[in-house]
Amino acid sequence: MKGLILAAGRGSRLLPISANRPKPALPVAGVPILARAVHALRSAGVHQIAVVTSAASEADLRDVTQDSGPLTFIRQDEALGTGHAVLAARGFLGDSPAVLYLGDNLFEDSLKPLLDALPGAQAVIGVKRVRNPQAYGVAVVEGGLLVRLEEKPRRPPSDLAACGVFAFQPQVLDHVAALLPSERGEIEFPQALTRLLEHGGQVRVVEFSGFWSDAGTPADLLTANAHYLSRLVGRVSPPVYDTRITEAGGPVVIESGAAVRGSDLIGPLWIGPHARVNNARLGPFVSIGAHARIEGATLGNVLVDEFTRILSPGGPITRAIIGRHALVTAPTDTGPQLVIGDGSIMRC
């Protein structure tokens, strides 16, 4: 069994956070989304793993998976859809069955049931019950088998969303290769399952019950960050001075090399390596990236990325995502000063 993670997409709904790096490189509770995907596959027993990247994303994706073990990186030269990305990896996949993992997804459940369901079928699709199925590809299922897929239907025939993970036999690649571009001009892998069904094939369905997210929007990313923060195991690496730590609502993690002084820390909370926190109130549901510097700030439900500085802002910051190398501080005597990139959101 081989694993294939698709990570060449831009993540346009997360702009501007995803403007300068791919969405799977973004951190969730201190761990890049792609690293979580690799871990999920390895935990299910899949050890030969390839990552499909674009020319623009490859360097970032290599960087965030340095500690994830051996990986093969495959270039998708044009953004022509998930099916096109799978065909770009056909040489890697060969005649092996495979697990396809859309690289911006996060799963709490083990993926092993998906692998276990493949023998005797041509493919397996993972699904999850959701409250807004019209926002997803929707599966119609009978007796544990896929009947059809509908893409973002106005009137969903079920509440089972296709959640971005599949297992398939090597013959499915022939169905992918036979696909024509969709209305969006893309070769879309789920359509290969539709074609497989039309030719008498069998697609089993595995329903996941635990947390799942495609981290598609800023709100989704904050929800995922909060979820994984609450699953941490608390640990505090000194130095920590004159600081109150409250873990009644969740764990507090202070990584090695970080320094905290004169602060109030409320879990769940993660402070990354070599971060500096001074006279701050952090939490709950806050993650502070490596080498960040936080002084005189109150943060709640905030994801702060690496090398960012938050220095005595004018008020509390809540429900925010702050990217790398950003500066947030108090207004000057002349009033607020803003540098806001394309696609930014500001509510003040």
Buried (B, 14 or more C-beta within 10 A) or exposed (E): BBBBBBBBBBBEBBBBBBBEBBBBBBBBBBBBBBBBBBEBBBEBBBEBBBBBBBEEBBEBBBEBBEEBEEBBBBEBEEEBBBBBBBBBBEEBBEEEBBBBBBBBBBBBBBBBBBBEBBEEBBBBBBBBBBEEBBEBBBBBBEEEEBBBBBBEBEEBBBBBBBBBBBBBBBEBBEBBEEBEBBEEEBBBBBBBBBBBBEEEBEBBBBBBEEBBBBBBEBEBBBBBBBBBBBEBEBEBBEEBEEBEBBBEBBBBBBBEBBBBBBBBBBBBBBBBBBBBBBBBBBBBBBBBBBBBBBBBBBBBBBBBBBBBBBBEBEEEBEEBBBBBEBEBBEEEEEEEEEEEEEEEEEEE
